[in-house]
Amino acid sequence: MKLKSLLIANAVLLGSFALQAHAEDEAQLIKQGEYLSRLGDCMACHTVSGKGDYAGGLAIESNLGTIYSTNITPDKEHGIGNYSEQQFSDAVRKGVLPDGSRLYPAMPYPDYAKISDADMHALYVYFMKGVKPSSEQPPETDLSFPFSQRWGMRFWNWAFTSDKPFQPIGGASEEVNRGAYIVESLGHCGSCHTPRGLGMNEKALDSGDDQFLAGGSLNSWDVPSLRGLPRWSEQEIVDYLQTGRNDKAAVGGEMKSVIEHSSSHMTDADLKAIAAYLKFLGGNPPLQAYNVQKQQATEAKLTAAKGLSEGERLYIDNCGACHFVTGKGAPGIFPELDQATIVNAKDPTGLIHTILAGAQQPSTEKAPSTLAMPGFAKRLDDDQVAKLATFIRQGWSNNAPAVTKDQVAEVRKTLKGE
C-alpha cells in the first residue's frame, strides 16, 4: 500500500510539474505573441478609440471604397474564437476566411505571407488566450459592384501574391536579415512605401526588386522611399521609429499611428536591425545636394525682413518662431523644412494638410511629451496657404512646384469640421 501511495503521489507531483511547465510555456507564447502583434501593427487597424482592443470597426478608406476592420478578439460569435490555428494562419497569410470568403488586401496578407510558422503559432496563442473577448459587431464592409464580389480576389491573389516564405539575403549580416524579416513580413512596410500597380498591387514584395520600398502614394500623400535614407544616420532612423522624431524630422500622417502602436514598442535590437536593413538597401533616389548659396539667400532675406513676398511674410508671422529663418527648426523638437521630404513631394497634399490641420507627435515611452503644431485653417484662406506653401517649397534648398489655391481648397474639403 505504501508503494502504491508513493507512486500515486509521484504521479500527481509529476502532473503538477507538467501543468506548471505548460502554463509557463503558454505564458511565454502569449508574451511573445503580444510583441509580434506590435511588430505587425494589428492594433492600429483593429482598434477604435473607446472600444475594446482588437474589437474592429475602423473605417479604412481605399480606392475601392470604405472597408471596415473586423473583430479579431477570441469572442466566439463576433470574433475569431472558433478559428483553428490553420484557419487563423490562412486568414493572416492568405487572406482566406474559414468559410472560404476572401479578405481585401487592406489587410496586408501579401506581406504577412512571409511570417514564420513559429511566429504564427505565438500570434495564435496570444489572440486566443491573451486578448479579452469583445462582443462588438463592427459595420459590414459593403462595396459597390464589382468590388463587392469577394470571389474575384481569388484571381487577384493568383496574379499578385506569393506563398514563398521569407528568404534571407545571401551574404548579409544576421542583423540585416532580422531587419529584412521584420520589414518584409510583420512590419508590412511595403504596403505603403512600395509603388502600386494598375491592380492596386504592391509592385514588389521583397528586396530582390529595386521597386521595393521605393516610395508611393497613400490618400494623395506622397510616401517617401525608404531605400538607404541617405540624409539619416542609422541612429536617426531608430530615433524616428522609437519616438516619432529625430534631429531632422517629426512624424505626420499615417506614420503617427505606426509609431504610436507599433515601432515605439519594439526592442532596441529590432529597431537597429530595421535601420541596418534600410541602409543596406542603398539610396533610391540619390541624395539631393544642398544649394548653400540659395539657402543663405533665403535666410538673409528673412532675417532682414525687407522686400518680402506675401509667402515670406506669412512664413515669418506664422512659422518662423519654431522653424526659424534657417528652415532648420530645432533638433528633436521642430522638424527641418529645408529639403524635408513632405516639403519637396511631387504632390503637395501632405504639406497643405499639415499647414491647415496642424500635427501632433505621439507620446511614447522614450519621448512622452506630445509636441503639437497648430493648424491654420481658420486663420489663413486658400490663397494665403497656397502662397505660404509655395514659399516653403521653393525657399532655402527646396525646389518643388508652386501650390495653387485650388489645390488648397481640395484639401480643405477633406478636413473634419470644415
C-alpha positions as a Markdown table, in Angstrom:
| # | Residue | x | y | z |
|---|---|---|---|---|
| 1 | Met | 0.0 | 0.0 | 0.0 |
| 2 | Lys | 2.8 | 2.4 | 0.8 |
| 3 | Leu | 4.4 | 1.7 | -2.6 |
| 4 | Lys | 1.1 | 2.3 | -4.3 |
| 5 | Ser | 0.6 | 5.6 | -2.4 |
| 6 | Leu | 4.1 | 6.7 | -3.2 |
| 7 | Leu | 3.6 | 6.0 | -6.9 |
| 8 | Ile | 0.3 | 7.9 | -6.9 |
| 9 | Ala | 2.0 | 10.9 | -5.1 |
| 10 | Asn | 4.8 | 10.9 | -7.6 |
| 11 | Ala | 2.4 | 10.8 | -10.5 |
| 12 | Val | 0.4 | 13.7 | -9.0 |
| 13 | Leu | 3.7 | 15.6 | -8.4 |
| 14 | Leu | 4.9 | 15.0 | -12.0 |
| 15 | Gly | 1.5 | 16.0 | -13.3 |
| 16 | Ser | 1.7 | 19.2 | -11.3 |
| 17 | Phe | 5.1 | 19.9 | -12.7 |
| 18 | Ala | 3.9 | 19.2 | -16.2 |
| 19 | Leu | 0.9 | 21.6 | -15.8 |
| 20 | Gln | 3.1 | 24.3 | -14.4 |
| 21 | Ala | 5.6 | 23.9 | -17.3 |
| 22 | His | 2.7 | 24.0 | -19.7 |
| 23 | Ala | 1.4 | 27.2 | -18.1 |
| 24 | Glu | 4.8 | 28.8 | -18.2 |
| 25 | Asp | 5.3 | 27.9 | -21.9 |
| 26 | Glu | 1.8 | 29.3 | -22.7 |
| 27 | Ala | 2.6 | 32.5 | -20.8 |
| 28 | Gln | 5.8 | 32.9 | -22.7 |
| 29 | Leu | 4.0 | 32.3 | -26.0 |
| 30 | Ile | 1.4 | 34.9 | -25.1 |
| 31 | Lys | 4.1 | 37.4 | -24.2 |
| 32 | Gln | 5.9 | 36.6 | -27.5 |
| 33 | Gly | 2.6 | 36.8 | -29.5 |
| 34 | Glu | 1.8 | 40.2 | -28.0 |
| 35 | Tyr | 5.1 | 41.5 | -29.1 |
| 36 | Leu | 4.7 | 40.1 | -32.5 |
| 37 | Ser | 1.3 | 41.8 | -32.7 |
| 38 | Arg | 3.1 | 45.1 | -32.1 |
| 39 | Leu | 5.5 | 44.3 | -34.9 |
| 40 | Gly | 2.5 | 43.6 | -37.1 |
| 41 | Asp | 0.8 | 46.8 | -36.0 |
| 42 | Cys | -2.5 | 44.9 | -35.6 |
| 43 | Met | -3.8 | 47.4 | -33.0 |
| 44 | Ala | -3.8 | 50.3 | -35.4 |
| 45 | Cys | -6.3 | 48.9 | -37.8 |
| 46 | His | -8.4 | 46.7 | -35.5 |
| 47 | Thr | -8.9 | 49.1 | -32.6 |
| 48 | Val | -11.2 | 52.1 | -32.4 |
| 49 | Ser | -10.8 | 54.7 | -29.6 |
| 50 | Gly | -13.4 | 54.0 | -26.9 |
| 51 | Lys | -13.9 | 50.3 | -28.0 |
| 52 | Gly | -12.1 | 47.2 | -26.8 |
| 53 | Asp | -8.7 | 46.3 | -28.1 |
| 54 | Tyr | -8.9 | 44.5 | -31.4 |
| 55 | Ala | -12.7 | 44.8 | -31.5 |
| 56 | Gly | -12.6 | 46.2 | -35.0 |
| 57 | Gly | -14.7 | 48.8 | -36.7 |
| 58 | Leu | -12.0 | 51.2 | -38.0 |
| 59 | Ala | -13.1 | 52.7 | -41.3 |
| 60 | Ile | -10.2 | 52.3 | -43.8 |
| 61 | Glu | -10.5 | 54.5 | -46.9 |
| 62 | Ser | -9.4 | 52.8 | -50.1 |
| 63 | Asn | -9.7 | 53.2 | -53.9 |
| 64 | Leu | -12.4 | 50.6 | -53.8 |
| 65 | Gly | -14.5 | 52.4 | -51.1 |
| 66 | Thr | -14.6 | 52.2 | -47.3 |
| 67 | Ile | -13.5 | 48.9 | -45.7 |
| 68 | Tyr | -14.2 | 48.2 | -42.0 |
| 69 | Ser | -11.8 | 46.2 | -39.9 |
| 70 | Thr | -13.0 | 43.1 | -38.3 |
| 71 | Asn | -13.3 | 42.0 | -34.7 |
| 72 | Ile | -10.2 | 39.8 | -34.1 |
| 73 | Thr | -10.8 | 39.1 | -30.4 |
| 74 | Pro | -11.5 | 35.5 | -29.3 |
| 75 | Asp | -15.2 | 36.1 | -29.0 |
| 76 | Lys | -16.9 | 33.0 | -30.5 |
| 77 | Glu | -19.8 | 34.9 | -32.1 |
| 78 | His | -18.4 | 38.2 | -33.3 |
| 79 | Gly | -14.7 | 37.5 | -33.3 |
| 80 | Ile | -12.3 | 34.7 | -34.2 |
| 81 | Gly | -12.8 | 32.5 | -31.1 |
| 82 | Asn | -13.9 | 29.5 | -33.3 |
| 83 | Tyr | -10.9 | 29.6 | -35.6 |
| 84 | Ser | -8.4 | 26.7 | -35.6 |
| 85 | Glu | -4.8 | 27.6 | -35.8 |
| 86 | Gln | -4.7 | 26.7 | -39.5 |
| 87 | Gln | -7.8 | 28.8 | -40.2 |
| 88 | Phe | -6.1 | 31.7 | -38.3 |
| 89 | Ser | -2.9 | 31.2 | -40.4 |
| 90 | Asp | -4.9 | 31.1 | -43.7 |
| 91 | Ala | -6.7 | 34.4 | -42.8 |
| 92 | Val | -3.5 | 36.2 | -41.9 |
| 93 | Arg | -1.1 | 34.8 | -44.5 |
| 94 | Lys | -3.5 | 34.1 | -47.4 |
| 95 | Gly | -6.5 | 36.4 | -46.8 |
| 96 | Val | -8.9 | 33.4 | -46.8 |
| 97 | Leu | -11.6 | 33.1 | -44.1 |
| 98 | Pro | -12.9 | 29.8 | -42.7 |
| 99 | Asp | -16.0 | 29.9 | -44.9 |
| 100 | Gly | -13.8 | 30.4 | -48.0 |
| 101 | Ser | -14.6 | 34.1 | -48.5 |
| 102 | Arg | -11.7 | 36.4 | -49.3 |
| 103 | Leu | -10.3 | 39.4 | -47.5 |
| 104 | Tyr | -9.5 | 42.6 | -49.3 |
| 105 | Pro | -5.7 | 43.5 | -49.3 |
| 106 | Ala | -6.4 | 46.4 | -47.0 |
| 107 | Met | -5.4 | 43.5 | -44.7 |
| 108 | Pro | -1.7 | 43.2 | -45.7 |
| 109 | Tyr | -1.7 | 39.5 | -46.2 |
| 110 | Pro | 0.6 | 39.7 | -49.2 |
| 111 | Asp | 3.3 | 40.8 | -46.7 |
| 112 | Tyr | 2.1 | 38.7 | -43.8 |
| 113 | Ala | 2.6 | 35.6 | -46.1 |
| 114 | Lys | 6.3 | 35.7 | -45.0 |
| 115 | Ile | 5.6 | 35.3 | -41.3 |
| 116 | Ser | 7.3 | 32.2 | -40.0 |
| 117 | Asp | 5.4 | 29.2 | -38.6 |
| 118 | Ala | 6.8 | 29.8 | -35.1 |
| 119 | Asp | 5.7 | 33.4 | -35.1 |
| 120 | Met | 2.3 | 32.5 | -36.4 |
| 121 | His | 1.8 | 29.9 | -33.6 |
| 122 | Ala | 2.7 | 32.6 | -31.0 |
| 123 | Leu | 0.3 | 35.0 | -32.5 |
| 124 | Tyr | -2.5 | 32.4 | -32.5 |
| 125 | Val | -1.9 | 31.6 | -28.8 |
| 126 | Tyr | -1.9 | 35.4 | -27.9 |
| 127 | Phe | -5.1 | 36.2 | -29.8 |
| 128 | Met | -6.9 | 33.2 | -28.3 |
| 129 | Lys | -5.5 | 33.3 | -24.8 |
| 130 | Gly | -4.1 | 36.8 | -24.2 |
| 131 | Val | -6.8 | 39.1 | -25.7 |
| 132 | Lys | -10.0 | 39.9 | -23.9 |
| 133 | Pro | -13.1 | 38.8 | -25.9 |
| 134 | Ser | -15.4 | 41.5 | -27.2 |
| 135 | Ser | -18.9 | 41.1 | -28.5 |
| 136 | Glu | -18.6 | 44.3 | -30.5 |
| 137 | Gln | -20.1 | 43.9 | -34.0 |
| 138 | Pro | -18.3 | 46.2 | -36.5 |
| 139 | Pro | -20.1 | 47.6 | -39.5 |
| 140 | Glu | -20.1 | 45.3 | -42.5 |
| 141 | Thr | -17.9 | 46.3 | -45.5 |
| 142 | Asp | -20.3 | 46.9 | -48.4 |
| 143 | Leu | -18.5 | 48.0 | -51.5 |
| 144 | Ser | -20.2 | 48.8 | -54.8 |
| 145 | Phe | -20.2 | 46.3 | -57.7 |
| 146 | Pro | -17.9 | 44.8 | -58.9 |
| 147 | Phe | -15.7 | 45.2 | -55.9 |
| 148 | Ser | -18.4 | 43.7 | -53.7 |
| 149 | Gln | -17.7 | 40.3 | -55.4 |
| 150 | Arg | -15.1 | 38.9 | -53.0 |
| 151 | Trp | -14.6 | 35.8 | -55.1 |
| 152 | Gly | -12.7 | 37.9 | -57.6 |
| 153 | Met | -9.9 | 38.2 | -55.0 |
| 154 | Arg | -9.0 | 34.6 | -55.9 |
| 155 | Phe | -7.7 | 35.8 | -59.2 |
| 156 | Trp | -6.1 | 38.9 | -57.7 |
| 157 | Asn | -4.2 | 36.7 | -55.3 |
| 158 | Trp | -3.1 | 34.4 | -58.1 |
| 159 | Ala | -1.7 | 37.3 | -60.0 |
| 160 | Phe | -0.2 | 39.5 | -57.3 |
| 161 | Thr | 0.7 | 37.4 | -54.2 |
| 162 | Ser | 3.3 | 34.8 | -53.4 |
| 163 | Asp | 3.4 | 31.9 | -50.9 |
| 164 | Lys | 7.2 | 31.9 | -50.9 |
| 165 | Pro | 8.5 | 32.1 | -47.3 |
| 166 | Phe | 10.9 | 34.8 | -46.2 |
| 167 | Gln | 14.3 | 34.4 | -48.0 |
| 168 | Pro | 17.3 | 35.6 | -46.1 |
| 169 | Ile | 19.7 | 37.8 | -48.1 |
| 170 | Gly | 22.8 | 35.9 | -49.0 |
| 171 | Gly | 26.0 | 37.5 | -47.6 |
| 172 | Ala | 24.1 | 39.9 | -45.4 |
| 173 | Ser | 24.7 | 40.0 | -41.6 |
| 174 | Glu | 22.3 | 38.4 | -39.1 |
| 175 | Glu | 21.2 | 41.9 | -38.0 |
| 176 | Val | 20.4 | 42.9 | -41.6 |
| 177 | Asn | 18.4 | 39.8 | -42.2 |
| 178 | Arg | 16.5 | 40.3 | -38.9 |
| 179 | Gly | 15.6 | 43.7 | -40.2 |
| 180 | Ala | 14.6 | 42.3 | -43.6 |
| 181 | Tyr | 12.3 | 39.8 | -42.0 |
| 182 | Ile | 10.5 | 42.4 | -39.9 |
| 183 | Val | 10.2 | 44.9 | -42.7 |
| 184 | Glu | 9.1 | 42.4 | -45.4 |
| 185 | Ser | 6.7 | 40.4 | -43.2 |
| 186 | Leu | 5.1 | 41.6 | -40.0 |
| 187 | Gly | 6.1 | 45.2 | -40.5 |
| 188 | His | 4.5 | 45.2 | -43.9 |
| 189 | Cys | 6.3 | 48.5 | -44.7 |
| 190 | Gly | 6.0 | 47.8 | -48.4 |
| 191 | Ser | 2.2 | 48.1 | -48.2 |
| 192 | Cys | 2.7 | 51.9 | -48.0 |
| 193 | His | 6.2 | 52.5 | -49.2 |
| 194 | Thr | 6.2 | 50.4 | -52.4 |
| 195 | Pro | 4.6 | 51.8 | -55.5 |
| 196 | Arg | 1.3 | 50.2 | -56.6 |
| 197 | Gly | 0.5 | 48.7 | -60.0 |
| 198 | Leu | -2.7 | 49.0 | -62.1 |
| 199 | Gly | -4.3 | 46.3 | -60.0 |
| 200 | Met | -3.5 | 48.3 | -56.8 |
| 201 | Asn | -0.9 | 45.6 | -56.0 |
| 202 | Glu | 2.5 | 46.2 | -54.5 |
| 203 | Lys | 4.9 | 46.1 | -57.4 |
| 204 | Ala | 7.5 | 44.3 | -55.3 |
| 205 | Leu | 7.3 | 42.2 | -52.1 |
| 206 | Asp | 11.0 | 41.9 | -51.1 |
| 207 | Ser | 14.4 | 43.5 | -51.6 |
| 208 | Gly | 15.1 | 41.4 | -54.7 |
| 209 | Asp | 13.4 | 44.1 | -56.7 |
| 210 | Asp | 14.6 | 47.7 | -56.8 |
| 211 | Gln | 10.9 | 48.9 | -56.7 |
| 212 | Phe | 10.6 | 47.6 | -53.1 |
| 213 | Leu | 10.2 | 50.4 | -50.6 |
| 214 | Ala | 10.9 | 52.9 | -53.4 |
| 215 | Gly | 8.1 | 55.2 | -52.4 |
| 216 | Gly | 4.4 | 55.6 | -53.4 |
| 217 | Ser | 1.2 | 57.4 | -52.6 |
| 218 | Leu | -1.4 | 57.0 | -49.9 |
| 219 | Asn | -4.6 | 59.1 | -49.8 |
| 220 | Ser | -2.8 | 61.6 | -52.1 |
| 221 | Trp | 0.1 | 61.9 | -49.7 |
| 222 | Asp | 3.5 | 61.2 | -51.2 |
| 223 | Val | 5.1 | 58.3 | -49.3 |
| 224 | Pro | 8.9 | 58.5 | -49.4 |
| 225 | Ser | 11.4 | 55.9 | -50.4 |
| 226 | Leu | 13.0 | 54.1 | -47.6 |
| 227 | Arg | 15.9 | 52.8 | -49.6 |
| 228 | Gly | 19.0 | 53.9 | -47.9 |
| 229 | Leu | 17.5 | 57.1 | -46.3 |
| 230 | Pro | 20.7 | 58.9 | -47.2 |
| 231 | Arg | 20.0 | 62.0 | -45.1 |
| 232 | Trp | 19.5 | 60.0 | -42.0 |
| 233 | Ser | 22.0 | 58.0 | -39.9 |
| 234 | Glu | 21.1 | 54.6 | -38.5 |
| 235 | Gln | 20.6 | 56.2 | -35.1 |
| 236 | Glu | 18.3 | 58.8 | -36.6 |
| 237 | Ile | 16.2 | 56.0 | -38.1 |
| 238 | Val | 16.0 | 54.3 | -34.7 |
| 239 | Asp | 15.1 | 57.6 | -33.0 |
| 240 | Tyr | 12.3 | 58.3 | -35.5 |
| 241 | Leu | 10.7 | 54.9 | -35.2 |
| 242 | Gln | 11.1 | 54.9 | -31.4 |
| 243 | Thr | 9.8 | 58.4 | -30.6 |
| 244 | Gly | 8.3 | 59.9 | -33.8 |
| 245 | Arg | 11.0 | 62.5 | -34.1 |
| 246 | Asn | 14.7 | 62.9 | -34.7 |
| 247 | Asp | 17.1 | 65.8 | -35.3 |
| 248 | Lys | 15.7 | 66.3 | -38.8 |
| 249 | Ala | 12.1 | 65.3 | -38.9 |
| 250 | Ala | 8.9 | 64.7 | -37.0 |
| 251 | Val | 6.2 | 62.1 | -37.8 |
| 252 | Gly | 3.0 | 63.1 | -39.6 |
| 253 | Gly | 0.1 | 61.4 | -41.4 |
| 254 | Glu | -0.4 | 57.7 | -41.2 |
| 255 | Met | 3.0 | 57.1 | -39.7 |
| 256 | Lys | 1.9 | 58.6 | -36.4 |
| 257 | Ser | -0.3 | 55.6 | -35.8 |
| 258 | Val | 2.6 | 53.2 | -36.8 |
| 259 | Ile | 4.9 | 54.9 | -34.3 |
| 260 | Glu | 2.2 | 55.0 | -31.5 |
| 261 | His | 1.0 | 51.4 | -31.8 |
| 262 | Ser | 4.0 | 49.6 | -33.3 |
| 263 | Ser | 7.5 | 50.8 | -33.7 |
| 264 | Ser | 7.7 | 52.6 | -30.3 |
| 265 | His | 7.1 | 49.2 | -28.6 |
| 266 | Met | 9.9 | 47.4 | -30.5 |
| 267 | Thr | 13.1 | 46.4 | -28.8 |
| 268 | Asp | 16.3 | 48.4 | -29.4 |
| 269 | Ala | 17.8 | 45.4 | -31.2 |
| 270 | Asp | 14.9 | 45.1 | -33.6 |
| 271 | Leu | 14.9 | 48.9 | -34.3 |
| 272 | Lys | 18.6 | 48.8 | -35.0 |
| 273 | Ala | 18.1 | 45.8 | -37.3 |
| 274 | Ile | 15.5 | 47.7 | -39.3 |
| 275 | Ala | 17.8 | 50.6 | -39.6 |
| 276 | Ala | 20.7 | 48.4 | -40.7 |
| 277 | Tyr | 18.5 | 46.8 | -43.3 |
| 278 | Leu | 17.2 | 50.1 | -44.8 |
| 279 | Lys | 20.8 | 51.3 | -45.0 |
| 280 | Phe | 21.8 | 48.0 | -46.6 |
| 281 | Leu | 19.3 | 48.6 | -49.4 |
| 282 | Gly | 21.1 | 51.7 | -50.7 |
| 283 | Gly | 19.8 | 55.1 | -51.7 |
| 284 | Asn | 17.0 | 55.4 | -54.2 |
| 285 | Pro | 16.6 | 58.1 | -55.4 |
| 286 | Pro | 20.0 | 59.7 | -54.8 |
| 287 | Leu | 20.5 | 62.4 | -52.2 |
| 288 | Gln | 19.8 | 65.9 | -53.5 |
| 289 | Ala | 22.7 | 68.3 | -52.7 |
| 290 | Tyr | 22.1 | 71.3 | -50.6 |
| 291 | Asn | 22.1 | 74.6 | -52.5 |
| 292 | Val | 24.2 | 76.5 | -50.0 |
| 293 | Gln | 24.0 | 79.8 | -51.9 |
| 294 | Lys | 20.2 | 79.6 | -52.2 |
| 295 | Gln | 19.8 | 78.6 | -48.6 |
| 296 | Gln | 21.9 | 81.5 | -47.4 |
| 297 | Ala | 20.0 | 84.0 | -49.6 |
| 298 | Thr | 16.6 | 82.9 | -48.1 |
| 299 | Glu | 18.0 | 83.1 | -44.6 |
| 300 | Ala | 19.4 | 86.6 | -45.2 |
| 301 | Lys | 16.2 | 87.9 | -46.7 |
| 302 | Leu | 14.0 | 86.6 | -43.9 |
| 303 | Thr | 16.5 | 88.0 | -41.3 |
| 304 | Ala | 16.4 | 91.4 | -42.9 |
| 305 | Ala | 12.6 | 91.2 | -43.2 |
| 306 | Lys | 12.6 | 93.8 | -46.1 |
| 307 | Gly | 11.0 | 93.5 | -49.5 |
| 308 | Leu | 9.3 | 90.3 | -48.5 |
| 309 | Ser | 6.8 | 88.4 | -50.8 |
| 310 | Glu | 3.5 | 87.6 | -49.2 |
| 311 | Gly | 4.6 | 84.0 | -48.8 |
| 312 | Glu | 7.8 | 85.0 | -47.0 |
| 313 | Arg | 5.8 | 87.4 | -44.7 |
| 314 | Leu | 3.3 | 84.7 | -43.9 |
| 315 | Tyr | 6.2 | 82.4 | -43.0 |
| 316 | Ile | 7.7 | 84.9 | -40.6 |
| 317 | Asp | 4.3 | 85.6 | -39.0 |
| 318 | Asn | 3.2 | 82.0 | -38.6 |
| 319 | Cys | 6.1 | 79.6 | -38.9 |
| 320 | Gly | 9.4 | 81.4 | -38.1 |
| 321 | Ala | 9.1 | 81.2 | -34.3 |
| 322 | Cys | 9.5 | 77.4 | -34.5 |
| 323 | His | 11.2 | 76.6 | -37.8 |
| 324 | Phe | 13.4 | 79.8 | -37.7 |
| 325 | Val | 14.7 | 81.8 | -40.6 |
| 326 | Thr | 17.1 | 79.0 | -41.4 |
| 327 | Gly | 14.3 | 76.5 | -42.1 |
| 328 | Lys | 16.2 | 74.1 | -39.8 |
| 329 | Gly | 13.8 | 74.0 | -36.9 |
| 330 | Ala | 15.1 | 72.7 | -33.5 |
| 331 | Pro | 16.8 | 69.2 | -33.4 |
| 332 | Gly | 14.4 | 66.7 | -31.8 |
| 333 | Ile | 11.6 | 69.3 | -31.4 |
| 334 | Phe | 10.6 | 71.2 | -34.5 |
| 335 | Pro | 11.4 | 69.5 | -37.8 |
| 336 | Glu | 13.6 | 70.8 | -40.6 |
| 337 | Leu | 11.8 | 72.3 | -43.6 |
| 338 | Asp | 14.9 | 72.7 | -45.8 |
| 339 | Gln | 15.0 | 69.6 | -48.0 |
| 340 | Ala | 12.3 | 67.8 | -46.0 |
| 341 | Thr | 10.5 | 65.0 | -47.9 |
| 342 | Ile | 7.0 | 66.3 | -47.2 |
| 343 | Val | 8.0 | 69.8 | -48.4 |
| 344 | Asn | 9.6 | 68.6 | -51.7 |
| 345 | Ala | 7.0 | 65.9 | -52.5 |
| 346 | Lys | 5.6 | 65.9 | -56.0 |
| 347 | Asp | 2.1 | 66.1 | -54.6 |
| 348 | Pro | 1.8 | 68.9 | -52.0 |
| 349 | Thr | -1.2 | 67.4 | -50.3 |
| 350 | Gly | 0.7 | 66.3 | -47.2 |
| 351 | Leu | 2.2 | 69.8 | -46.7 |
| 352 | Ile | -1.1 | 71.6 | -47.3 |
| 353 | His | -2.9 | 69.3 | -44.9 |
| 354 | Thr | -0.3 | 69.9 | -42.2 |
| 355 | Ile | -0.5 | 73.7 | -42.6 |
| 356 | Leu | -4.3 | 73.5 | -42.4 |
| 357 | Ala | -4.8 | 70.9 | -39.8 |
| 358 | Gly | -1.6 | 71.0 | -37.8 |
| 359 | Ala | 0.1 | 67.9 | -36.4 |
| 360 | Gln | 0.8 | 66.3 | -33.1 |
| 361 | Gln | 3.6 | 63.9 | -32.3 |
| 362 | Pro | 2.6 | 60.8 | -30.4 |
| 363 | Ser | 3.6 | 60.2 | -26.7 |
| 364 | Thr | 6.0 | 57.3 | -26.5 |
| 365 | Glu | 8.0 | 55.7 | -23.7 |
| 366 | Lys | 11.2 | 57.3 | -24.8 |
| 367 | Ala | 9.6 | 60.7 | -25.7 |
| 368 | Pro | 6.4 | 61.1 | -23.5 |
| 369 | Ser | 5.9 | 64.8 | -24.4 |
| 370 | Thr | 3.3 | 65.5 | -27.1 |
| 371 | Leu | 4.6 | 68.3 | -29.1 |
| 372 | Ala | 1.9 | 69.9 | -31.3 |
| 373 | Met | 1.8 | 72.2 | -34.3 |
| 374 | Pro | -1.4 | 74.3 | -34.5 |
| 375 | Gly | -3.5 | 74.2 | -37.7 |
| 376 | Phe | -4.0 | 77.4 | -39.6 |
| 377 | Ala | -7.3 | 76.5 | -41.4 |
| 378 | Lys | -9.3 | 79.2 | -39.6 |
| 379 | Arg | -6.5 | 81.8 | -39.7 |
| 380 | Leu | -5.4 | 81.6 | -43.4 |
| 381 | Asp | -7.5 | 81.5 | -46.5 |
| 382 | Asp | -6.8 | 79.3 | -49.5 |
| 383 | Asp | -4.8 | 81.9 | -51.4 |
| 384 | Gln | -2.6 | 82.6 | -48.3 |
| 385 | Val | -2.0 | 78.9 | -47.6 |
| 386 | Ala | -1.0 | 78.5 | -51.3 |
| 387 | Lys | 1.5 | 81.3 | -51.1 |
| 388 | Leu | 2.9 | 80.1 | -47.8 |
| 389 | Ala | 3.3 | 76.6 | -49.1 |
| 390 | Thr | 4.9 | 77.8 | -52.3 |
| 391 | Phe | 7.5 | 79.8 | -50.4 |
| 392 | Ile | 8.3 | 76.8 | -48.2 |
| 393 | Arg | 8.6 | 74.5 | -51.3 |
| 394 | Gln | 10.9 | 77.0 | -53.1 |
| 395 | Gly | 12.9 | 78.6 | -50.2 |
| 396 | Trp | 16.3 | 77.6 | -48.9 |
| 397 | Ser | 17.5 | 74.5 | -50.9 |
| 398 | Asn | 14.0 | 73.4 | -51.7 |
| 399 | Asn | 13.0 | 73.1 | -55.4 |
| 400 | Ala | 9.4 | 72.0 | -55.8 |
| 401 | Pro | 6.5 | 73.3 | -57.9 |
| 402 | Ala | 4.2 | 76.1 | -56.7 |
| 403 | Val | 0.9 | 75.4 | -54.9 |
| 404 | Thr | -2.4 | 76.8 | -56.2 |
| 405 | Lys | -5.3 | 77.9 | -54.1 |
| 406 | Asp | -7.5 | 75.3 | -55.9 |
| 407 | Gln | -5.2 | 72.6 | -54.5 |
| 408 | Val | -5.6 | 74.0 | -51.0 |
| 409 | Ala | -9.4 | 74.2 | -51.5 |
| 410 | Glu | -9.5 | 70.5 | -52.3 |
| 411 | Val | -7.5 | 69.5 | -49.3 |
| 412 | Arg | -9.6 | 71.8 | -47.0 |
| 413 | Lys | -12.7 | 69.9 | -48.1 |
| 414 | Thr | -11.3 | 66.7 | -46.5 |
| 415 | Leu | -10.8 | 68.3 | -43.1 |
| 416 | Lys | -13.2 | 67.2 | -40.3 |
| 417 | Gly | -15.4 | 70.1 | -39.2 |
| 418 | Glu | -14.7 | 72.2 | -42.2 |
